[in-house]
Amino acid sequence: MAAHVLVLGGTTEARELAAALAAHPGVRVTSSLAGRVARPGALAGEVRVGGFGGAEGLAAWLREHRVSAVADATHPFARAVTRNAAAACAATGVPLVVLRRPGWRPGPGDRWHHVASQAAAADLLPGLGRRVFLSTGRLGLAAFAHLADLRFVLRSVEPPEPPMPPDLEVVLARGPFTVPEETALLREHRIDVLVTKDSGGTATAAKLTAARHLGLPVVVVRRPPLPDGVPTAPDVPAALELLGLPAR
């Protein structure tokens, strides 16, 4: 049984995992947040905010705090965090489990275009539409900043920072959102193409259903690959099993 588990990330799965771990007597849980959101939601157990200083800094923290296992439940696109976690755990001998919700798959009627990066998504946009709903987060706007002829709508929890497209409207809101809400947003802004990352899960999938109903093309940025040999779990019960802690 792991005595001290470090949970990386503030995703829905990270919060569920922290709560499940905290329910086990004798298990200490520390959740680590990057600090990019000013007012994160409540988390079970202890919480730390901020980076570790790369793989070496994380390894030192694991040793200092006697961490027994690490659960990386960050966003599927938090590539640097996952890479550093794998390196730190390999250096310290601390077991690592990566919790990754399954990616999205297109259904009947979907018009999806898969690309490898946000830059590739930007290259594709002029041939797909003029009014773009960006659902890729506020940190990737630089990839679209040169597209002056397109109209962008970005939804974000917090305001973005430059560089960004010149014709950009920001909608500040925190999900999850329903299909009717997403449909209304797409119609209100007369969106004709959606750009999203393959985040997976149900919390942000309503926009894909709305796009299908409206017949809109969707540009989907593929996930970065995971480090080789890292144990992965698709959900919280599977992650608990890999950590040697049965679901309660």
DOPA-568077 format. One line per 3 residues: number of its first residue (from 0); for each residue x, y, z of N, C-alpha, C, O. Coordinates in steps of 0.02 Angstrom, whole numbers, plus 50000, padded with zeros to 5 digits. Layout:
NUM = X Y Z X Y Z X Y Z X Y Z | ...
***
This chain:
0 = 50042 49940 50000 50000 50000 50000 50044 50062 50000 50092 50067 50039 | 50028 50111 49956 50066 50173 49953 50048 50218 50011 49989 50232 50022 | 50098 50242 50049 50086 50283 50107 50079 50357 50089 50041 50393 50121
3 = 50115 50379 50039 50111 50450 50018 50109 50452 49942 50158 50435 49908 | 50052 50473 49915 50043 50475 49843 50042 50548 49820 50003 50588 49847 | 50083 50564 49772 50083 50630 49741 50040 50627 49678 50056 50589 49632
6 = 49987 50667 49675 49943 50670 49617 49959 50733 49579 49953 50788 49606 | 49979 50726 49517 49995 50784 49475 49934 50803 49434 49905 50762 49398 | 49913 50867 49439 49860 50891 49396 49797 50911 49433 49784 50889 49489
9 = 49759 50955 49401 49695 50978 49429 49637 50959 49385 49584 50990 49388 | 49645 50907 49344 49591 50884 49300 49535 50852 49342 49542 50841 49402 | 49480 50838 49308 49425 50804 49341 49448 50738 49370 49431 50721 49427
12 = 49487 50701 49331 49511 50636 49354 49559 50644 49413 49559 50602 49458 | 49600 50696 49412 49646 50707 49467 49609 50719 49532 49628 50694 49585 | 49555 50758 49528 49515 50772 49587 49480 50709 49613 49478 50697 49673
15 = 49454 50670 49566 49421 50607 49586 49471 50559 49617 49456 50525 49666 | 49531 50556 49588 49582 50511 49615 49605 50533 49684 49613 50492 49728 | 49615 50598 49692 49636 50623 49758 49584 50607 49811 49601 50588 49867
18 = 49520 50615 49794 49467 50599 49842 49465 50525 49858 49456 50505 49916 | 49475 50483 49806 49474 50411 49817 49533 50389 49860 49526 50345 49903 | 49591 50419 49849 49650 50402 49889 49641 50425 49961 49660 50389 50008
21 = 49614 50485 49970 49605 50511 50037 49557 50470 50078 49558 50472 50140 | 49514 50432 50045 49465 50390 50080 49498 50328 50110 49467 50293 50150 | 49560 50313 50090 49595 50255 50117 49633 50274 50180 49676 50318 50178
24 = 49618 50242 50237 49654 50257 50299 49729 50246 50290 49750 50196 50260 | 49769 50291 50316 49841 50282 50314 49874 50307 50250 49935 50304 50244 | 49835 50331 50202 49863 50356 50140 49863 50432 50141 49811 50464 50149
27 = 49922 50460 50134 49930 50533 50130 49929 50553 50056 49962 50522 50015 | 49890 50604 50040 49883 50626 49971 49905 50698 49965 49883 50741 50003 | 49948 50711 49917 49967 50779 49900 49952 50791 49826 49976 50754 49783
30 = 49911 50841 49812 49896 50859 49743 49939 50919 49723 49945 50967 49761 | 49969 50915 49664 50012 50968 49640 49980 51002 49580 49963 50970 49531 | 49971 51068 49585 49941 51108 49532 49993 51154 49502 50038 51179 49537
33 = 49987 51166 49436 50036 51209 49403 50029 51282 49423 50077 51320 49420 | 49968 51302 49444 49958 51371 49465 49936 51417 49410 49938 51478 49418 | 49915 51389 49353 49894 51431 49296 49824 51459 49305 49805 51508 49274
36 = 49784 51427 49350 49716 51451 49364 49716 51483 49433 49738 51453 49482 | 49691 51544 49436 49695 51583 49498 49653 51553 49554 49673 51555 49612 | 49594 51525 49536 49549 51500 49588 49530 51427 49573 49474 51414 49551
39 = 49575 51381 49585 49559 51311 49572 49507 51285 49621 49500 51311 49676 | 49471 51233 49601 49421 51203 49644 49453 51166 49702 49514 51155 49704 | 49412 51146 49750 49436 51112 49809 49463 51043 49792 49438 51010 49747
42 = 49513 51022 49829 49544 50957 49820 49550 50922 49887 49562 50954 49938 | 49543 50856 49886 49552 50817 49947 49626 50812 49963 49668 50811 49918 | 49643 50809 50027 49712 50802 50047 49750 50868 50046 49720 50922 50047
45 = 49816 50863 50043 49859 50922 50042 49866 50947 49970 49858 50909 49922 | 49881 51011 49963 49888 51042 49897 49951 51084 49895 49965 51123 49941 | 49990 51077 49841 50047 51121 49829 50036 51152 49760 50006 51122 49716
48 = 50061 51213 49752 50052 51250 49689 50119 51272 49663 50161 51298 49700 | 50129 51262 49597 50191 51284 49566 50233 51226 49540 50221 51168 49558 | 50281 51242 49498 50324 51191 49470 50375 51164 49519 50383 51189 49574
51 = 50409 51111 49497 50460 51079 49539 50531 51097 49518 50579 51084 49553 | 50537 51128 49459 50604 51142 49433 50630 51085 49390 50688 51067 49394 | 50586 51057 49348 50606 51004 49303 50610 50937 49337 50589 50929 49394
54 = 50637 50888 49300 50640 50819 49325 50684 50814 49388 50667 50778 49434 | 50740 50850 49389 50784 50846 49447 50751 50875 49509 50757 50847 49563 | 50716 50931 49500 50681 50960 49557 50626 50916 49583 50616 50911 49644
57 = 50590 50883 49538 50538 50837 49559 50568 50777 49595 50541 50755 49646 | 50622 50751 49570 50655 50694 49603 50676 50713 49674 50668 50673 49720 | 50703 50773 49682 50723 50795 49749 50662 50800 49795 50666 50783 49853
60 = 50606 50825 49767 50545 50832 49808 50519 50763 49828 50496 50755 49885 | 50522 50715 49783 50498 50647 49799 50539 50617 49856 50512 50585 49901 | 50604 50629 49854 50647 50602 49908 50634 50638 49974 50626 50606 50026
63 = 50630 50704 49971 50622 50744 50032 50557 50728 50067 50554 50727 50128 | 50504 50717 50028 50438 50707 50057 50418 50633 50061 50360 50616 50074 | 50466 50590 50049 50455 50518 50056 50393 50494 50018 50350 50459 50045
66 = 50391 50512 49955 50334 50493 49913 50340 50420 49894 50393 50397 49873 | 50286 50383 49901 50286 50312 49886 50263 50297 49815 50281 50245 49788 | 50224 50341 49786 50200 50331 49717 50178 50397 49689 50157 50442 49725
69 = 50183 50403 49623 50161 50463 49587 50106 50444 49538 50112 50395 49501 | 50051 50482 49539 49998 50474 49490 49994 50537 49448 49974 50590 49472 | 50012 50530 49385 50009 50587 49340 49940 50588 49308 49924 50549 49264
72 = 49898 50634 49333 49830 50642 49306 49823 50711 49274 49769 50741 49277 | 49876 50735 49244 49875 50799 49211 49836 50794 49145 49815 50740 49125 | 49826 50851 49114 49792 50853 49049 49832 50812 48999 49893 50812 49001
75 = 49798 50778 48952 49835 50737 48904 49887 50775 48863 49931 50745 48832 | 49883 50842 48862 49931 50882 48824 49985 50913 48868 50025 50954 48843 | 49987 50895 48931 50040 50920 48976 50103 50878 48967 50124 50843 49013
78 = 50131 50881 48908 50186 50836 48889 50247 50843 48933 50278 50793 48952 | 50266 50905 48949 50327 50916 48988 50320 50887 49058 50367 50859 49085 | 50261 50895 49089 50251 50869 49156 50258 50793 49156 50290 50765 49200
81 = 50226 50761 49108 50229 50688 49105 50300 50664 49092 50322 50615 49122 | 50336 50698 49048 50405 50680 49034 50448 50687 49097 50489 50643 49111 | 50439 50742 49133 50478 50753 49194 50460 50702 49248 50504 50679 49285
84 = 50396 50685 49253 50375 50636 49302 50406 50568 49288 50430 50535 49334 | 50407 50548 49225 50437 50484 49207 50511 50483 49224 50537 50433 49250 | 50546 50538 49209 50618 50541 49223 50632 50541 49298 50678 50507 49321
87 = 50593 50580 49336 50603 50584 49408 50589 50518 49443 50626 50498 49488 | 50536 50484 49421 50520 50419 49451 50571 50366 49434 50587 50324 49475 | 50596 50369 49373 50649 50322 49354 50713 50334 49395 50747 50286 49413
90 = 50728 50397 49409 50788 50414 49447 50783 50395 49520 50833 50379 49552 | 50722 50396 49548 50713 50384 49619 50686 50314 49635 50686 50293 49693 | 50663 50279 49584 50633 50213 49596 50562 50217 49622 50536 50167 49646
93 = 50531 50275 49618 50461 50284 49641 50414 50261 49585 50422 50284 49528 | 50366 50218 49600 50319 50195 49548 50279 50253 49519 50259 50299 49556 | 50266 50251 49455 50227 50302 49421 50168 50270 49385 50175 50218 49352
96 = 50110 50300 49392 50050 50281 49355 50025 50342 49318 50017 50396 49348 | 50012 50336 49254 49984 50391 49215 49910 50377 49204 49891 50328 49173 | 49869 50422 49229 49796 50417 49221 49776 50459 49161 49780 50521 49164
99 = 49754 50427 49108 49734 50462 49047 49666 50437 49024 49658 50378 49007 | 49618 50482 49023 49552 50464 48996 49559 50446 48922 49602 50475 48888 | 49520 50399 48897 49523 50380 48826 49509 50441 48781 49470 50485 48799
102 = 49541 50441 48723 49530 50495 48676 49462 50490 48642 49429 50438 48647 | 49443 50543 48608 49380 50544 48572 49385 50506 48506 49438 50503 48476 | 49329 50479 48485 49326 50445 48420 49267 50475 48381 49213 50486 48410
105 = 49276 50487 48317 49221 50516 48278 49164 50466 48269 49175 50406 48266 | 49103 50493 48266 49044 50452 48256 49012 50468 48189 49038 50510 48152 | 48957 50435 48174 48923 50448 48111 48904 50522 48103 48875 50552 48149
108 = 48920 50549 48046 48904 50619 48033 48958 50668 48052 48953 50727 48035 | 49009 50646 48088 49063 50692 48107 49107 50708 48048 49120 50665 48005 | 49131 50770 48045 49177 50793 47993 49241 50815 48028 49254 50874 48036
111 = 49282 50767 48048 49342 50781 48086 49403 50781 48041 49408 50743 47993 | 49449 50827 48057 49514 50831 48024 49567 50826 48079 49575 50872 48119 | 49604 50771 48081 49655 50762 48132 49721 50794 48110 49742 50786 48052
114 = 49753 50830 48156 49818 50861 48142 49864 50847 48201 49843 50827 48255 | 49929 50858 48189 49978 50841 48239 49992 50897 48289 50021 50885 48342 | 49973 50958 48272 49990 51015 48315 49941 51072 48303 49902 51071 48256
117 = 49944 51122 48347 49903 51181 48337 49926 51222 48277 49886 51254 48243 | 49991 51220 48263 50016 51254 48203 49986 51222 48140 49968 51257 48093 | 49982 51155 48140 49951 51121 48084 49877 51137 48079 49850 51142 48024
120 = 49844 51145 48136 49774 51165 48135 49766 51233 48104 49719 51245 48065 | 49811 51280 48121 49808 51347 48093 49816 51346 48017 49783 51383 47982 | 49860 51303 47993 49871 51297 47921 49809 51273 47884 49797 51291 47827
123 = 49769 51233 47918 49711 51202 47887 49650 51248 47887 49606 51242 47844 | 49647 51294 47934 49586 51333 47945 49562 51374 47885 49502 51373 47871 | 49605 51410 47849 49578 51452 47795 49537 51414 47743 49494 51444 47711
126 = 49549 51350 47735 49511 51311 47687 49447 51281 47716 49410 51249 47679 | 49435 51291 47780 49376 51261 47813 49323 51310 47834 49264 51293 47836 | 49343 51371 47851 49293 51418 47875 49325 51485 47892 49386 51491 47895
129 = 49283 51535 47905 49306 51602 47921 49293 51621 47993 49325 51666 48020 | 49245 51588 48026 49228 51603 48095 49243 51542 48137 49210 51490 48130 | 49293 51548 48180 49323 51490 48214 49309 51492 48288 49320 51543 48321
132 = 49285 51436 48315 49280 51428 48387 49342 51390 48410 49350 51331 48394 | 49386 51424 48447 49447 51394 48472 49433 51364 48541 49417 51400 48588 | 49439 51299 48546 49430 51265 48609 49494 51228 48627 49494 51170 48648
135 = 49550 51264 48619 49616 51234 48630 49652 51264 48690 49709 51245 48705 | 49619 51310 48726 49650 51340 48784 49684 51405 48767 49702 51418 48710 | 49693 51446 48819 49721 51513 48808 49796 51514 48797 49824 51565 48777
138 = 49830 51458 48811 49903 51458 48808 49930 51443 48738 49990 51449 48726 | 49886 51423 48691 49910 51405 48625 49891 51454 48570 49893 51438 48511 | 49872 51516 48590 49847 51564 48541 49900 51587 48491 49884 51608 48436
141 = 49963 51583 48510 50016 51608 48466 50016 51572 48399 50035 51602 48348 | 49994 51510 48397 49992 51472 48335 49944 51501 48285 49950 51489 48225 | 49894 51540 48309 49842 51568 48266 49849 51644 48257 49807 51675 48223
144 = 49900 51673 48287 49905 51746 48289 49913 51778 48220 49896 51836 48211 | 49939 51741 48172 49951 51769 48105 49890 51768 48060 49892 51796 48005 | 49836 51737 48082 49776 51729 48040 49730 51790 48047 49678 51786 48079
147 = 49751 51844 48017 49715 51907 48025 49648 51909 47988 49605 51950 48005 | 49639 51865 47939 49578 51866 47899 49521 51824 47930 49466 51823 47903 | 49536 51789 47985 49485 51746 48016 49460 51778 48080 49495 51816 48113
150 = 49397 51761 48097 49366 51785 48158 49368 51728 48208 49344 51673 48194 | 49396 51741 48268 49404 51689 48318 49362 51704 48380 49355 51761 48402 | 49334 51651 48408 49302 51653 48473 49338 51603 48518 49343 51544 48501
153 = 49364 51627 48573 49399 51584 48621 49361 51583 48686 49343 51636 48713 | 49349 51523 48713 49320 51517 48779 49375 51496 48827 49412 51449 48814 | 49380 51532 48883 49434 51519 48930 49411 51536 49000 49367 51578 49010
156 = 49441 51503 49049 49425 51518 49119 49454 51585 49138 49423 51622 49178 | 49512 51603 49111 49545 51666 49126 49565 51701 49061 49573 51667 49010 | 49574 51767 49062 49592 51803 49001 49659 51780 48973 49705 51765 49010
159 = 49665 51777 48905 49728 51757 48874 49776 51816 48872 49759 51873 48885 | 49838 51800 48853 49890 51851 48845 49918 51846 48775 49916 51793 48744 | 49946 51902 48749 49975 51901 48682 50034 51852 48679 50063 51834 48730
162 = 50050 51831 48617 50020 51849 48553 49955 51812 48540 49945 51756 48563 | 49910 51846 48504 49845 51816 48490 49818 51844 48424 49843 51896 48401 | 49769 51811 48394 49742 51837 48331 49712 51906 48340 49685 51921 48394
165 = 49717 51950 48290 49691 52018 48297 49615 52021 48304 49589 52064 48339 | 49580 51976 48271 49507 51975 48275 49486 51918 48320 49470 51863 48297 | 49486 51932 48385 49473 51880 48435 49423 51905 48487 49430 51960 48514
168 = 49372 51866 48500 49325 51878 48554 49335 51824 48607 49336 51765 48591 | 49341 51845 48669 49353 51798 48724 49289 51791 48765 49259 51840 48786 | 49268 51729 48775 49211 51713 48817 49238 51681 48881 49265 51626 48879
171 = 49231 51716 48937 49256 51690 49000 49203 51647 49033 49149 51671 49051 | 49217 51583 49040 49169 51536 49069 49205 51473 49090 49258 51455 49062 | 49177 51439 49138 49204 51375 49162 49152 51320 49152 49094 51328 49172
174 = 49172 51265 49120 49127 51210 49107 49115 51167 49168 49136 51185 49224 | 49082 51110 49159 49061 51082 49095 48999 51116 49066 48962 51149 49101 | 48990 51107 49000 48935 51137 48964 48891 51083 48933 48915 51028 48917
177 = 48827 51098 48925 48781 51050 48896 48780 51058 48820 48804 51107 48793 | 48751 51009 48787 48744 51013 48714 48702 51073 48694 48722 51108 48647 | 48645 51087 48726 48607 51147 48708 48647 51211 48717 48642 51257 48677
180 = 48687 51214 48770 48729 51274 48781 48781 51282 48727 48793 51337 48702 | 48813 51227 48709 48864 51230 48656 48833 51247 48589 48861 51285 48550 | 48775 51218 48575 48740 51233 48513 48722 51307 48509 48730 51339 48457
183 = 48698 51334 48564 48680 51405 48566 48741 51449 48555 48736 51500 48519 | 48797 51431 48584 48858 51471 48575 48881 51470 48502 48898 51523 48475 | 48881 51412 48471 48902 51406 48402 48856 51446 48355 48878 51477 48307
186 = 48792 51443 48370 48744 51481 48329 48750 51556 48340 48749 51595 48293 | 48756 51576 48402 48760 51647 48419 48818 51681 48383 48812 51737 48358 | 48875 51647 48381 48935 51675 48350 48943 51655 48277 48994 51671 48246
189 = 48893 51621 48251 48894 51600 48180 48959 51563 48163 48990 51576 48111 | 48977 51517 48206 49039 51479 48197 49031 51431 48138 48978 51400 48130 | 49083 51425 48098 49081 51376 48043 49137 51325 48046 49142 51282 48002
192 = 49181 51328 48097 49231 51276 48107 49253 51278 48181 49262 51331 48210 | 49262 51219 48209 49284 51211 48279 49353 51181 48280 49369 51135 48242 | 49396 51208 48325 49463 51181 48336 49468 51159 48408 49452 51197 48454
195 = 49489 51096 48419 49494 51070 48487 49553 51022 48492 49577 50996 48442 | 49575 51011 48552 49624 50958 48566 49587 50894 48584 49531 50897 48609 | 49619 50838 48572 49588 50774 48590 49596 50762 48665 49636 50720 48687
198 = 49558 50800 48704 49562 50795 48777 49529 50731 48802 49550 50704 48853 | 49478 50706 48766 49443 50647 48788 49396 50661 48846 49393 50718 48871 | 49360 50610 48867 49314 50617 48924 49248 50649 48903 49239 50667 48845
201 = 49204 50655 48952 49137 50681 48939 49129 50754 48958 49082 50787 48936 | 49174 50780 48999 49164 50847 49026 49163 50901 48972 49127 50950 48979 | 49201 50892 48919 49204 50943 48866 49183 50915 48798 49198 50945 48747
204 = 49148 50859 48798 49130 50827 48735 49066 50856 48704 49052 50842 48646 | 49028 50895 48742 48964 50921 48716 48974 50963 48653 48930 50964 48610 | 49030 50999 48649 49042 51041 48590 49047 50999 48527 49029 51022 48473
207 = 49073 50938 48533 49079 50894 48475 49010 50872 48451 48997 50868 48391 | 48966 50857 48499 48898 50838 48481 48862 50897 48448 48826 50889 48399 | 48873 50956 48475 48841 51016 48447 48866 51028 48376 48827 51044 48331
210 = 48931 51020 48365 48960 51029 48298 48931 50977 48249 48918 50993 48191 | 48921 50916 48273 48891 50864 48230 48820 50883 48210 48802 50877 48152 | 48781 50906 48259 48712 50924 48245 48707 50982 48195 48660 50985 48155
213 = 48757 51027 48197 48757 51085 48153 48795 51072 48088 48797 51115 48044 | 48824 51013 48081 48861 50996 48020 48926 51033 48012 48948 51045 47955 | 48958 51052 48067 49020 51091 48064 49081 51047 48061 49083 50994 48093
216 = 49132 51067 48023 49195 51031 48024 49231 51043 48091 49225 51097 48120 | 49269 50993 48113 49306 50998 48176 49379 50980 48163 49394 50927 48135 | 49424 51023 48182 49495 51009 48179 49517 50984 48247 49512 51019 48297
219 = 49542 50922 48249 49560 50890 48312 49636 50881 48316 49666 50847 48274 | 49667 50912 48365 49739 50906 48376 49753 50841 48414 49727 50831 48468 | 49794 50799 48385 49810 50734 48417 49850 50744 48481 49884 50795 48490
222 = 49845 50696 48526 49884 50697 48588 49958 50682 48574 49975 50646 48527 | 50001 50711 48616 50072 50691 48612 50080 50620 48639 50041 50600 48682 | 50129 50583 48616 50138 50515 48641 50164 50514 48713 50197 50561 48735
225 = 50147 50461 48749 50172 50452 48817 50243 50424 48815 50262 50391 48767 | 50282 50435 48868 50348 50403 48872 50341 50327 48870 50292 50299 48894 | 50391 50295 48841 50389 50222 48835 50389 50189 48904 50423 50211 48950
228 = 50351 50135 48908 50353 50092 48967 50318 50119 49029 50326 50090 49083 | 50279 50172 49023 50245 50200 49081 50178 50166 49090 50138 50165 49043 | 50163 50138 49149 50097 50108 49160 50042 50160 49155 50047 50213 49184
231 = 49990 50144 49118 49935 50191 49108 49869 50161 49130 49860 50100 49129 | 49823 50204 49151 49756 50184 49172 49706 50230 49139 49717 50290 49136 | 49649 50202 49115 49600 50244 49081 49552 50280 49129 49517 50327 49108
234 = 49549 50259 49192 49503 50289 49239 49529 50281 49310 49581 50250 49322 | 49492 50309 49358 49514 50309 49427 49518 50239 49457 49568 50223 49489 | 49467 50195 49448 49472 50128 49476 49534 50090 49451 49567 50055 49489
237 = 49549 50097 49386 49608 50063 49359 49672 50092 49388 49720 50055 49400 | 49674 50158 49399 49733 50189 49430 49742 50165 49501 49798 50151 49522 | 49687 50160 49538 49691 50134 49607 49718 50063 49608 49757 50044 49651
240 = 49696 50023 49560 49720 49953 49557 49795 49950 49544 49830 49910 49575 | 49819 49993 49499 49891 49994 49485 49931 50018 49546 49988 49999 49555 | 49899 50060 49587 49932 50085 49647 49926 50036 49706 49953 50048 49760
243 = 49890 49981 49694 49881 49931 49747 49829 49950 49798 49830 49925 49854 | 49783 49994 49778 49731 50017 49824 49664 50003 49793 49645 50036 49744 | 49626 49956 49819 49560 49940 49789 49512 49999 49797 49516 50037 49845
246 = 49467 50006 49749 49416 50058 49753 49371 50044 49812 49355 49987 49827 | 49350 50098 49846 49309 50090 49907 49236 50110 49890 49193 50107 49933
***
